[in-house]
Amino acid sequence: MRFRRLARVAPLLALAGLLGAGCARPYAGPKTLAALGAVLLAGGGATWVAGQRGDRDNVAVTGMVGTALGAAAVLAAGGWLAVGVACTEDIDCPRNEECREIPAQPAGYPYRQCMPRQGP
């Protein structure tokens, strides 16, 4: 019986590891948080359903909490990513230009300026 449970959990843990390992630069932090949130969301939902079907309230509540944490993590990752790319898409710059920070003299304030994008 325990072997069956372990056989069911092992692919989920492997999936979580692969999702986390696949998050490379750029924006590795938000991607990793979103991947972990998605795993929590799916795992929590499955646990919630299993608890409801088996009339096990403690398992259902644990799944509900996992689902809520996963959803919160995915939303937080979206916000984090939006903050990270805020200057990439600037409403003040045309589509073919990007917002770049221009360094300032010592004790000065840097400013941002629209410049042509560096294409591949």
C-alpha positions as CSV (number, residue, x, y, z in Angstrom):
1,M,0.0,0.0,0.0
2,R,2.8,2.4,0.9
3,F,4.6,1.5,-2.3
4,R,1.6,2.6,-4.4
5,R,1.4,5.9,-2.6
6,L,5.2,6.5,-3.2
7,A,4.7,5.5,-6.9
8,R,2.1,8.2,-7.2
9,V,4.0,10.9,-5.4
10,A,7.4,10.3,-7.1
11,P,6.3,11.6,-10.6
12,L,4.9,14.7,-9.0
13,L,8.1,15.4,-7.2
14,A,10.1,14.8,-10.4
15,L,7.8,17.2,-12.2
16,A,8.4,19.8,-9.5
17,G,12.1,19.4,-9.8
18,L,12.0,19.6,-13.6
19,L,9.9,22.7,-13.5
20,G,12.2,24.4,-11.1
21,A,15.3,23.4,-13.0
22,G,14.0,24.7,-16.2
23,C,13.7,28.2,-15.0
24,A,16.8,29.9,-16.3
25,R,17.6,33.5,-16.9
26,P,16.1,36.0,-17.6
27,Y,13.6,36.3,-14.8
28,A,14.6,33.0,-13.1
29,G,13.0,34.1,-9.7
30,P,9.5,34.8,-11.0
31,K,9.5,31.7,-13.3
32,T,10.6,29.4,-10.4
33,L,7.9,30.9,-8.1
34,A,5.3,30.4,-10.8
35,A,6.4,26.8,-11.4
36,L,6.3,25.9,-7.7
37,G,2.9,27.7,-7.5
38,A,1.6,25.6,-10.4
39,V,2.7,22.4,-8.7
40,L,1.1,23.5,-5.4
41,L,-2.1,24.4,-7.3
42,A,-2.3,21.1,-9.1
43,G,-1.3,19.0,-6.1
44,G,-3.6,20.9,-3.7
45,G,-6.5,20.5,-6.1
46,A,-5.9,16.8,-6.4
47,T,-5.6,16.4,-2.6
48,W,-8.8,18.5,-2.1
49,V,-10.7,16.2,-4.5
50,A,-9.4,13.1,-3.0
51,G,-10.3,14.3,0.5
52,Q,-13.8,15.2,-0.6
53,R,-14.4,11.9,-2.3
54,G,-13.1,9.9,0.6
55,D,-15.0,11.9,3.2
56,R,-11.8,12.9,4.9
57,D,-12.2,16.5,6.0
58,N,-8.6,16.9,7.2
59,V,-7.2,15.9,3.8
60,A,-9.7,18.1,2.0
61,V,-8.8,21.1,4.1
62,T,-5.1,20.5,3.5
63,G,-5.8,20.4,-0.2
64,M,-7.8,23.6,0.0
65,V,-4.9,25.3,1.7
66,G,-2.4,24.0,-0.8
67,T,-4.6,25.2,-3.7
68,A,-4.9,28.7,-2.1
69,L,-1.2,28.9,-1.5
70,G,-0.5,27.8,-5.1
71,A,-2.9,30.4,-6.5
72,A,-1.3,33.1,-4.4
73,A,2.2,32.0,-5.5
74,V,1.2,32.2,-9.2
75,L,-0.3,35.6,-8.7
76,A,2.7,36.9,-6.8
77,A,5.0,35.5,-9.6
78,G,2.9,37.4,-12.2
79,G,3.3,40.6,-10.2
80,W,7.0,40.1,-9.7
81,L,7.5,39.5,-13.4
82,A,5.4,42.6,-14.3
83,V,7.6,44.7,-12.1
84,G,10.8,43.1,-13.6
85,V,9.8,44.0,-17.2
86,A,8.2,47.4,-16.4
87,C,10.8,49.3,-18.4
88,T,10.9,46.9,-21.3
89,E,7.4,47.9,-22.5
90,D,7.1,51.6,-21.9
91,I,4.0,53.5,-23.0
92,D,6.2,56.6,-23.7
93,C,8.4,54.8,-26.2
94,P,7.4,53.6,-29.6
95,R,7.2,49.8,-30.2
96,N,10.6,49.6,-32.0
97,E,12.4,51.5,-29.1
98,E,13.1,50.5,-25.5
99,C,13.5,52.5,-22.3
100,R,17.1,52.6,-21.1
101,E,18.6,54.1,-18.0
102,I,21.3,56.7,-18.8
103,P,24.0,56.9,-16.1
104,A,24.5,60.2,-14.4
105,Q,27.5,62.1,-13.1
106,P,28.5,61.4,-9.4
107,A,25.9,62.8,-7.1
108,G,23.5,63.2,-10.0
109,Y,20.3,61.4,-10.8
110,P,20.1,58.8,-13.6
111,Y,17.3,59.2,-16.1
112,R,15.6,57.1,-18.7
113,Q,15.5,57.6,-22.4
114,C,13.9,55.9,-25.4
115,M,16.5,54.3,-27.7
116,P,16.3,51.9,-30.7
117,R,16.1,48.3,-29.7
118,Q,19.2,46.1,-30.2
119,G,17.8,43.5,-32.7
120,P,19.4,40.0,-33.2
